[in-house]
Amino acid sequence: QVQLVESGGGLVQAGGSLRLACAASGRTFSRYAMTWFRQAPGKEREFVAAVGWSRSNTYYTDSVKGRFTISRDNAKNTVYLQMNSLKPEDTAVYYCAARTGAPDSRYATYDYWGQGTQVTVSS
């Protein structure tokens, strides 16, 4: 079992930055692929970024490439999402998710989810 708790969301102006964190319980954190999804009102949950057990394996959706950076600290059982140059269209609830095996962009393949953290970007 893995429990995930997100933090770091908030209200920011367009062009600003936020760093989200997802703290995981359990001793096998390093075995899990960790992914950030987001869901805006009235829209489906969408893939944002993922990192494999090897921290060098990172993946991003096109709309955030060059602006967002995902990283993990296995010693702290934490995954981060550094978000720069934020845009109003980044406004959503951001969820952290974990799965065994390789990262996957399909949210239905994830076993564990956090409660979500709201990110609001004003224009």
N, CA and C atoms as a LAMMPS dump frame, in Angstrom:
ITEM: TIMESTEP
0
ITEM: NUMBER OF ATOMS
369
ITEM: BOX BOUNDS ff ff ff
-5.0000000000000000e+02 5.0000000000000000e+02
-5.0000000000000000e+02 5.0000000000000000e+02
-5.0000000000000000e+02 5.0000000000000000e+02
ITEM: ATOMS id mol type element x y z
1 1 1 N 0.835 -1.199 0
2 1 2 C 0 0 0
3 1 3 C 0.868 1.246 0
4 2 1 N 0.443 2.225 -0.738
5 2 2 C 1.13 3.511 -0.793
6 2 3 C 0.101 4.604 -0.547
7 3 1 N 0.416 5.496 0.347
8 3 2 C -0.438 6.662 0.571
9 3 3 C 0.288 7.893 0.075
10 4 1 N -0.436 8.742 -0.631
11 4 2 C 0.151 9.914 -1.267
12 4 3 C -0.527 11.178 -0.757
13 5 1 N 0.27 12.178 -0.431
14 5 2 C -0.262 13.449 0.052
15 5 3 C 0.414 14.585 -0.703
16 6 1 N -0.407 15.347 -1.446
17 6 2 C 0.12 16.47 -2.212
18 6 3 C 0.103 17.753 -1.395
19 7 1 N 0.978 18.657 -1.768
20 7 2 C 1.011 19.992 -1.161
21 7 3 C 1.619 20.962 -2.156
22 8 1 N 1.468 22.256 -1.865
23 8 2 C 2.134 23.272 -2.671
24 8 3 C 1.25 24.021 -3.645
25 9 1 N -0.007 23.632 -3.747
26 9 2 C -0.89 24.353 -4.652
27 9 3 C -1.218 25.74 -4.122
28 10 1 N -1.888 26.526 -4.954
29 10 2 C -2.262 27.87 -4.527
30 10 3 C -2.675 28.738 -5.688
31 11 1 N -2.767 30.026 -5.409
32 11 2 C -3.151 31.026 -6.407
33 11 3 C -1.901 31.8 -6.82
34 12 1 N -1.689 31.906 -8.124
35 12 2 C -0.517 32.599 -8.638
36 12 3 C -0.907 33.355 -9.894
37 13 1 N -0.216 34.442 -10.153
38 13 2 C -0.477 35.193 -11.385
39 13 3 C 0.198 34.517 -12.573
40 14 1 N -0.337 34.765 -13.742
41 14 2 C 0.263 34.234 -14.963
42 14 3 C 1.727 34.649 -15.04
43 15 1 N 2.564 33.709 -15.433
44 15 2 C 4.003 33.948 -15.482
45 15 3 C 4.727 33.557 -14.224
46 16 1 N 3.98 33.278 -13.174
47 16 2 C 4.582 32.908 -11.902
48 16 3 C 4.945 31.445 -11.821
49 17 1 N 5.391 31.042 -10.631
50 17 2 C 5.863 29.681 -10.412
51 17 3 C 5.245 29.086 -9.152
52 18 1 N 5.14 27.78 -9.152
53 18 2 C 4.751 27.011 -7.978
54 18 3 C 5.533 25.709 -8.001
55 19 1 N 5.768 25.149 -6.824
56 19 2 C 6.342 23.813 -6.742
57 19 3 C 5.414 22.923 -5.933
58 20 1 N 4.936 21.887 -6.585
59 20 2 C 4.104 20.9 -5.917
60 20 3 C 4.986 19.789 -5.366
61 21 1 N 4.556 19.229 -4.257
62 21 2 C 5.244 18.082 -3.677
63 21 3 C 4.237 16.987 -3.395
64 22 1 N 4.682 15.759 -3.504
65 22 2 C 3.85 14.601 -3.203
66 22 3 C 4.662 13.675 -2.313
67 23 1 N 4.245 13.572 -1.062
68 23 2 C 4.937 12.715 -0.103
69 23 3 C 4.262 11.355 -0.06
70 24 1 N 5.069 10.307 -0.147
71 24 2 C 4.545 8.951 -0.192
72 24 3 C 4.945 8.179 1.059
73 25 1 N 4.051 7.342 1.504
74 25 2 C 4.369 6.437 2.601
75 25 3 C 4.924 5.141 2.021
76 26 1 N 5.467 4.294 2.868
77 26 2 C 5.924 2.996 2.387
78 26 3 C 7.409 2.962 2.121
79 27 1 N 7.967 1.775 2.242
80 27 2 C 9.405 1.608 2.106
81 27 3 C 9.838 1.305 0.684
82 28 1 N 8.863 1.096 -0.212
83 28 2 C 9.221 0.704 -1.575
84 28 3 C 8.955 1.812 -2.575
85 29 1 N 9.005 3.033 -2.119
86 29 2 C 8.712 4.179 -2.982
87 29 3 C 9.541 4.145 -4.251
88 30 1 N 10.803 3.769 -4.147
89 30 2 C 11.693 3.83 -5.295
90 30 3 C 11.278 2.874 -6.407
91 31 1 N 10.414 1.905 -6.11
92 31 2 C 9.985 0.946 -7.123
93 31 3 C 8.845 1.463 -7.988
94 32 1 N 8.247 2.569 -7.591
95 32 2 C 7.056 3.05 -8.271
96 32 3 C 7.375 4.14 -9.287
97 33 1 N 6.679 4.068 -10.405
98 33 2 C 6.644 5.209 -11.301
99 33 3 C 5.699 6.241 -10.683
100 34 1 N 6.109 7.491 -10.723
101 34 2 C 5.329 8.565 -10.114
102 34 3 C 4.911 9.562 -11.183
103 35 1 N 3.665 9.948 -11.126
104 35 2 C 3.097 10.772 -12.196
105 35 3 C 2.204 11.858 -11.631
106 36 1 N 2.212 12.987 -12.298
107 36 2 C 1.268 14.065 -12.009
108 36 3 C 0.215 14.114 -13.11
109 37 1 N -1.038 14.15 -12.687
110 37 2 C -2.168 14.394 -13.572
111 37 3 C -2.838 15.685 -13.116
112 38 1 N -3.702 16.202 -13.953
113 38 2 C -4.501 17.358 -13.556
114 38 3 C -5.891 17.246 -14.157
115 39 1 N -6.813 17.917 -13.482
116 39 2 C -8.192 17.908 -13.96
117 39 3 C -8.806 19.274 -13.748
118 40 1 N -9.184 19.891 -14.848
119 40 2 C -9.855 21.175 -14.819
120 40 3 C -11.362 20.941 -14.778
121 41 1 N -12.127 21.915 -14.305
122 41 2 C -13.58 21.749 -14.229
123 41 3 C -14.177 21.395 -15.592
124 42 1 N -14.999 20.368 -15.607
125 42 2 C -15.67 19.968 -16.84
126 42 3 C -14.8 19.223 -17.837
127 43 1 N -13.568 18.927 -17.445
128 43 2 C -12.653 18.236 -18.36
129 43 3 C -12.193 16.914 -17.765
130 44 1 N -11.686 16.06 -18.652
131 44 2 C -11.138 14.786 -18.183
132 44 3 C -9.795 14.991 -17.508
133 45 1 N -9.469 14.031 -16.652
134 45 2 C -8.152 14.055 -16.022
135 45 3 C -7.095 13.809 -17.105
136 46 1 N -6.047 14.629 -17.083
137 46 2 C -5.038 14.499 -18.13
138 46 3 C -3.642 14.327 -17.537
139 47 1 N -2.829 13.629 -18.279
140 47 2 C -1.436 13.397 -17.912
141 47 3 C -0.648 14.7 -18.013
142 48 1 N 0.216 14.933 -17.033
143 48 2 C 1.059 16.121 -17.053
144 48 3 C 2.532 15.738 -17.179
145 49 1 N 3.012 14.926 -16.228
146 49 2 C 4.427 14.566 -16.226
147 49 3 C 4.627 13.302 -15.405
148 50 1 N 5.679 12.551 -15.736
149 50 2 C 5.962 11.307 -15.026
150 50 3 C 7.46 11.112 -14.88
151 51 1 N 7.826 10.366 -13.849
152 51 2 C 9.229 9.997 -13.646
153 51 3 C 9.269 8.53 -13.245
154 52 1 N 10.163 7.781 -13.89
155 52 2 C 10.321 6.376 -13.565
156 52 3 C 11.146 6.184 -12.308
157 53 1 N 11.384 4.899 -11.973
158 53 2 C 12.17 4.624 -10.767
159 53 3 C 13.56 5.198 -10.936
160 54 1 N 14.052 5.189 -12.169
161 54 2 C 15.31 5.854 -12.464
162 54 3 C 15.007 7.313 -12.725
163 55 1 N 15.54 8.181 -11.968
164 55 2 C 15.193 9.598 -12.042
165 55 3 C 15.512 10.233 -13.393
166 56 1 N 16.262 9.556 -14.223
167 56 2 C 16.588 10.125 -15.527
168 56 3 C 15.463 9.928 -16.528
169 57 1 N 14.524 9.04 -16.219
170 57 2 C 13.41 8.788 -17.136
171 57 3 C 12.255 9.71 -16.797
172 58 1 N 12.128 10.787 -17.561
173 58 2 C 11.034 11.73 -17.328
174 58 3 C 10.251 11.932 -18.609
175 59 1 N 8.978 12.234 -18.441
176 59 2 C 8.064 12.373 -19.568
177 59 3 C 7.122 13.542 -19.285
178 60 1 N 6.758 14.255 -20.36
179 60 2 C 5.902 15.437 -20.208
180 60 3 C 4.881 15.482 -21.332
181 61 1 N 3.731 16.011 -21.001
182 61 2 C 2.798 16.33 -22.062
183 61 3 C 3.317 17.572 -22.789
184 62 1 N 2.981 17.699 -24.052
185 62 2 C 3.57 18.755 -24.874
186 62 3 C 3.315 20.154 -24.316
187 63 1 N 2.155 20.362 -23.736
188 63 2 C 1.788 21.722 -23.317
189 63 3 C 2.619 22.237 -22.143
190 64 1 N 3.346 21.358 -21.454
191 64 2 C 4.133 21.804 -20.305
192 64 3 C 5.64 21.661 -20.537
193 65 1 N 6.029 21.089 -21.643
194 65 2 C 7.46 20.92 -21.917
195 65 3 C 8.166 22.271 -21.926
196 66 1 N 9.303 22.313 -21.245
197 66 2 C 10.061 23.549 -21.155
198 66 3 C 9.614 24.467 -20.033
199 67 1 N 8.472 24.164 -19.428
200 67 2 C 7.969 24.995 -18.319
201 67 3 C 7.913 24.222 -17
202 68 1 N 7.577 22.948 -17.063
203 68 2 C 7.448 22.12 -15.862
204 68 3 C 8.615 21.136 -15.781
205 69 1 N 9.015 20.829 -14.555
206 69 2 C 10.051 19.829 -14.331
207 69 3 C 9.623 18.888 -13.218
208 70 1 N 9.631 17.6 -13.516
209 70 2 C 9.314 16.604 -12.5
210 70 3 C 10.623 16.018 -11.969
211 71 1 N 10.65 15.761 -10.68
212 71 2 C 11.833 15.152 -10.069
213 71 3 C 11.389 14.328 -8.876
214 72 1 N 12.274 13.471 -8.407
215 72 2 C 11.956 12.663 -7.239
216 72 3 C 13.179 12.555 -6.347
217 73 1 N 12.905 12.441 -5.063
218 73 2 C 13.946 12.22 -4.063
219 73 3 C 13.561 10.946 -3.327
220 74 1 N 14.17 9.844 -3.699
221 74 2 C 13.793 8.553 -3.117
222 74 3 C 14.142 8.475 -1.63
223 75 1 N 15.136 9.22 -1.21
224 75 2 C 15.488 9.22 0.21
225 75 3 C 14.397 9.88 1.055
226 76 1 N 13.678 10.802 0.446
227 76 2 C 12.606 11.511 1.154
228 76 3 C 11.224 11.002 0.761
229 77 1 N 11.16 9.987 -0.102
230 77 2 C 9.867 9.456 -0.56
231 77 3 C 8.972 10.568 -1.111
232 78 1 N 9.549 11.438 -1.908
233 78 2 C 8.817 12.597 -2.382
234 78 3 C 9.078 12.825 -3.87
235 79 1 N 8.031 13.2 -4.572
236 79 2 C 8.143 13.614 -5.963
237 79 3 C 7.687 15.067 -6.057
238 80 1 N 8.337 15.805 -6.931
239 80 2 C 8.077 17.233 -7.055
240 80 3 C 7.641 17.569 -8.483
241 81 1 N 6.906 18.67 -8.587
242 81 2 C 6.603 19.224 -9.893
243 81 3 C 6.867 20.729 -9.81
244 82 1 N 7.959 21.148 -10.41
245 82 2 C 8.281 22.57 -10.483
246 82 3 C 7.581 23.148 -11.703
247 83 1 N 6.746 24.141 -11.47
248 83 2 C 5.951 24.72 -12.54
249 83 3 C 6.334 26.184 -12.703
250 84 1 N 6.886 26.509 -13.846
251 84 2 C 7.292 27.882 -14.161
252 84 3 C 6.466 28.417 -15.322
253 85 1 N 6.504 29.72 -15.486
254 85 2 C 5.785 30.373 -16.595
255 85 3 C 4.34 29.891 -16.66
256 86 1 N 3.688 29.889 -15.535
257 86 2 C 2.327 29.359 -15.466
258 86 3 C 1.366 30.193 -16.296
259 87 1 N 0.38 29.502 -16.848
260 87 2 C -0.641 30.117 -17.696
261 87 3 C -2.017 29.849 -17.093
262 88 1 N -2.99 30.684 -17.411
263 88 2 C -4.345 30.426 -16.885
264 88 3 C -4.863 29.033 -17.247
265 89 1 N -4.466 28.51 -18.393
266 89 2 C -4.931 27.168 -18.789
267 89 3 C -4.288 26.049 -17.975
268 90 1 N -3.338 26.382 -17.116
269 90 2 C -2.781 25.396 -16.196
270 90 3 C -3.652 25.223 -14.949
271 91 1 N -4.661 26.057 -14.815
272 91 2 C -5.547 25.974 -13.663
273 91 3 C -6.26 24.626 -13.624
274 92 1 N -6.136 23.938 -12.498
275 92 2 C -6.707 22.594 -12.361
276 92 3 C -6.414 22.083 -10.951
277 93 1 N -7.036 20.971 -10.62
278 93 2 C -6.614 20.197 -9.457
279 93 3 C -5.528 19.244 -9.938
280 94 1 N -4.411 19.269 -9.257
281 94 2 C -3.265 18.423 -9.623
282 94 3 C -3.208 17.227 -8.677
283 95 1 N -3.096 16.052 -9.285
284 95 2 C -3.066 14.804 -8.542
285 95 3 C -1.737 14.095 -8.751
286 96 1 N -1.258 13.499 -7.696
287 96 2 C -0.095 12.643 -7.733
288 96 3 C -0.596 11.197 -7.785
289 97 1 N 0.077 10.368 -8.569
290 97 2 C -0.328 8.968 -8.691
291 97 3 C 0.9 8.083 -8.781
292 98 1 N 0.726 6.826 -8.354
293 98 2 C 1.828 5.869 -8.355
294 98 3 C 1.381 4.548 -8.95
295 99 1 N 2.314 3.901 -9.636
296 99 2 C 2.052 2.569 -10.171
297 99 3 C 3.364 1.796 -10.223
298 100 1 N 3.269 0.5 -10.178
299 100 2 C 4.466 -0.309 -10.378
300 100 3 C 4.741 -0.383 -11.87
301 101 1 N 5.977 -0.647 -12.205
302 101 2 C 6.348 -0.717 -13.607
303 101 3 C 6.664 0.647 -14.188
304 102 1 N 6.619 0.732 -15.479
305 102 2 C 6.996 1.95 -16.181
306 102 3 C 5.899 3.003 -16.076
307 103 1 N 6.252 4.27 -16.224
308 103 2 C 5.205 5.298 -16.243
309 103 3 C 4.243 5.08 -17.402
310 104 1 N 3.03 5.551 -17.208
311 104 2 C 1.999 5.406 -18.228
312 104 3 C 1.152 6.674 -18.214
313 105 1 N 0.739 7.133 -19.37
314 105 2 C -0.036 8.376 -19.437
315 105 3 C -1.526 8.152 -19.191
316 106 1 N -1.958 6.913 -19.083
317 106 2 C -3.372 6.608 -18.882
318 106 3 C -3.685 6.52 -17.391
319 107 1 N -4.566 7.395 -16.933
320 107 2 C -4.82 7.467 -15.498
321 107 3 C -5.433 6.175 -14.955
322 108 1 N -6.117 5.419 -15.792
323 108 2 C -6.774 4.195 -15.313
324 108 3 C -5.775 3.108 -14.92
325 109 1 N -4.524 3.281 -15.292
326 109 2 C -3.518 2.249 -14.991
327 109 3 C -2.835 2.463 -13.648
328 110 1 N -3.216 3.502 -12.929
329 110 2 C -2.56 3.829 -11.668
330 110 3 C -3.31 3.248 -10.483
331 111 1 N -2.529 2.758 -9.535
332 111 2 C -3.101 2.073 -8.379
333 111 3 C -3.363 3.009 -7.203
334 112 1 N -2.543 4.029 -7.075
335 112 2 C -2.602 4.872 -5.887
336 112 3 C -2.684 6.345 -6.29
337 113 1 N -3.509 7.071 -5.526
338 113 2 C -3.767 8.483 -5.829
339 113 3 C -3.732 9.317 -4.557
340 114 1 N -3.278 10.552 -4.712
341 114 2 C -3.417 11.524 -3.645
342 114 3 C -4.774 12.195 -3.723
343 115 1 N -5.007 13.105 -2.782
344 115 2 C -6.309 13.769 -2.708
345 115 3 C -6.405 14.958 -3.644
346 116 1 N -5.285 15.41 -4.172
347 116 2 C -5.27 16.534 -5.105
348 116 3 C -4.97 17.855 -4.426
349 117 1 N -4.383 18.76 -5.184
350 117 2 C -4.112 20.106 -4.702
351 117 3 C -4.494 21.101 -5.799
352 118 1 N -5.186 22.163 -5.413
353 118 2 C -5.7 23.127 -6.391
354 118 3 C -4.601 24.098 -6.803
355 119 1 N -4.483 24.274 -8.106
356 119 2 C -3.614 25.31 -8.676
357 119 3 C -4.482 26.248 -9.485
358 120 1 N -4.428 27.527 -9.158
359 120 2 C -5.211 28.535 -9.864
360 120 3 C -4.267 29.61 -10.377
361 121 1 N -4.323 29.843 -11.682
362 121 2 C -3.462 30.836 -12.312
363 121 3 C -4.348 31.959 -12.837
364 122 1 N -4.151 33.136 -12.307
365 122 2 C -4.965 34.277 -12.727
366 122 3 C -4.281 35.022 -13.865
367 123 1 N -5.108 35.61 -14.74
368 123 2 C -4.562 36.331 -15.906
369 123 3 C -4.305 37.786 -15.584
